[in-house]
């Protein structure tokens, strides 16, 4: 079992200071596996870079307490699906640490709206969240890891935190799932950058579903009919049994799960 206190005792004062966010907000189920990756000089340099951004008065997203919200909503031993994102949303009140997701009252951005269209083709009963919403925490809580390749971005500047160290870290997260989640996981990789992230995934153990990105620029070239949400469930049920199925519903009280017929109660004599 991971002894966090013991691990903290091995850190220098500078490491502790630079890694305060990871210590406080990266879920222990992930920290146990990633503790050696966050003490590398590359990762510490990434943390110094973020401190410099903050020190220079540059706003960045998501809010720092949300950078690792994916780890808290989807514990390591609960991962069944990984959806690989790219860069966090870079406008106010959008990014909150889960790829593609936005908190209310922000409406679902275009790529997410296109995900809903594909979902509705797979599950005609699917309804998006109320008020055109885009909050995907229900998926995360059910075992869908929604991981951006880069975990932070400077306000209003796409890809502004690219190639600073996040890519190496999130690749490690993916590799970890591939190696340790041996019952099998479904990887959804949409668009070329996401596809590169799953190149080395063992396709005997895991299922890799690739397509064009759901962005309006590419979705019409095959995303809408990709069938990924249903294919994921068919494979998960074959691996895990009925418990493997992901409920993709986002509207309160709704479900995309097949109704299981309850046996009729026997008549009392």
N, C-alpha and C positions, 0 to 999 in steps of 0.2 A: 504493500500500500504506500502511496506517495506521502511522504512526511514533509509537509510544506514548511513547518517551523525549522526543521533540520536543514532543508535546502536554503532557506533564507539566511541561516547562519553561515553558509559558505560564500555568500555574496560580499563584495567590497562595498564600502559606503557609496562610492560613485555608481556602481551597478544598481544598488538599491534605489538610489535617487533617479537614475535614468529609467528604471523598470517599474516605477511605482504604479503606473497604469496597468501593466501586465499583472503585477502582484495583486492589485485590488480588483481588477475587472475581467481578466482572462479566466474562464471557468477552470476549476481545479482538475476536472476530467480531461481537459486539453493540456493544461499547464504541466501535468505529470509527464506527458510525452514530449512537450515542446521546450522544457526548461533549459536543455542544452543549446537549443537553437537561438533562444533570446539572449544568451550570454556571449554569443559570437561577436567578434569585433564589427562585422557588417551590420548586425542588428542594433548594436549600441550606437553605431554611427547614424543609422536611420533615426533613432530616438533623439540624438543630438540635433539632427536636421530639423525634426519637428519642433524641438525647443527653440531653435533659431527662428523658425517661421513665426512661432508665437511671440518670441522676443521682439521681432521686427514689426509686430502689430498686424501680421498677415492672418486673416481669418481662414480656418480650414474646417472641412467637414469629413465625417459626421462629428457631432459634439463628442468630445473625447470619451465621455462615459459610455458612448455607444459603439466605439471602434470595434470592440469584441462582443457585441451583443449576440452575434451568431453563435458564439461558444456557450452562452448561457441559455439560449433558447433550445439549442440542439446539443445535448451532451454527447461526448464522444461515443459512448456505448449505445446511443440511440440513433446513430446515423444510418439511414436506409437509402437516401437519395442525396446526391450532391448536384446543385445547379451552379454552374460556374459563371460568374459575372465578370465585368471588366473593371470599370472605374466607378467610384461612387458618384451619385448625382451631385452636381456642384452648385445648385442654387439653394436659397434659404428654405428651411422647413421641408427638406426632401430626405436626404440620406440619414439612416439611423442604424447602419451596421449590418443590414441584411440586403443582399443583392436584389435589385429590382423593386424592393418594397419602399413605400412611403407612408408616413403617419397621417391620420386625419388632421386637419381638413384638406390636406393636399390631394388633388385628384390623381388617379392613376396616370402616369406618363405613357406616351405612345407605345413603347415596347411592351409594357405590361398590359395595356389594352389589347395588344395583338396576342399576348399569351392567353388572355381570357377567351379570345375568339377560337384559338386552337383547342383550348380546354373544353369549350362548349361543343366542339365537333366530336370530341372523345366522350364527353359526358353531357348529353343534352339537358340534364337537370341542373347543370352548374349555373350559379348566379354569382356575379361579382359582389364585393362588399357594398353596403349601402352608400348612398351619396357619391357615386362614382369613385369610391375609395380604392386604395392600393396597399392596404396593410396586410402583409403576408406572414405575420407572426403565427397564425394558426398552423401554417405549413411547417414552419420551423419547429414548433412545439410537437409536431407529429413525426419528426425525424428527417425533415428536408433541410439539409445544410445549404444555406444560400450565401455562397462565398464569392466576394469580389476578389479579383487578382491583385488589385491595389486597394489598400484599406483606407486611405485618406486622399483628399484632394483640396487644393487651395480654392477658396470661394471663387466661383464664376470663371475658373480656368481649367478646362478639361485636361486630364493627363498631367497636371502640373506636379504631381508627386510620383510620377512614373520613374522607374529605374533608380530608386533611392534605397531599395532593399525589401520592399513589400513583396515583390514578385517571388523572390527566393523563399520568403517565409510562407506565403500561401501555397507555393508548390510543395513545401514540406508538409503542410496540412493535408494536401491531396495525397501525397505519397504515403503519409501515415495511415490515412483511411484505407488506401489500397492494400497496404501491408498487414494492418491489424484487424480490419473488419472482415474477417475471413468468411463469414456467412454470405457475404456478397452485398454489393452496393450498386445502385444505378447512378451513372454519371450522365448528366445532360450538359452537352457542350454546344453552344449555339454561336456560329461565326468562327472565323479563322483563329483569332487569338485564344478563344476558349478551347478550340480543337487542339491547339499546341499543348495545352495544359494536361490533356488526357492521353497524349500519344503513347506513353509507356504503361498505361493501365493494363493489367492482366485481364484479357477478355475471356479467359476460361472461368475465372472466379467472379468477375464483375460484368455488368452490362453497360456498354458505352453507346449513348444515343447522340448522334450529331446531326446538325442541320444548319441552315443559314440563320443569322441573328433575327430575333423578332422585331428589330427596328423597322420603321416604315420604309427605310431605304432598301431593305432586302427581304422582308417577310413574305412578299408575294411570290418569291422564287422557291417556295417549298415549305416555309415554316407552318403555314396555316394547316396543312394536311400532314404534318410530321407524325401525328399520333403518339407523341412521346409520353403523354400523361397516362394513357391507357396501356401502352407497351410496358411502361415501368411497373404498373400494378400487376400485369399478367406475369411478369418475370418474378416480382417480389413474392407473389402468392405461390409460385412454383418453388421458390426457395424457402420461404418462411411459413407457408401455410396461410390460412385466411387472415391471421393477425398481421401478415406482412403488408396488407393493402393500405395505401395512403389515402386518406379522405381529403380530396382536393377542394372541398367546399369552403367558401369564405363568407357566405351570408349567414347571419345568426340562425341557428336551428336547422340549417340545411345539411345534407350529406350527399356525397357522390358514391357512397358505398352501395353495393347491391343489397337489396332487402333480403334478409334471410327469412324464409317462410317459417313461422313458429308452428311446431306440430300442434294439432288440435288437442285440447285437454280431453282426457278420457272422461266419458260420462260416469258420474258416481252411480253405483248400483243403488 
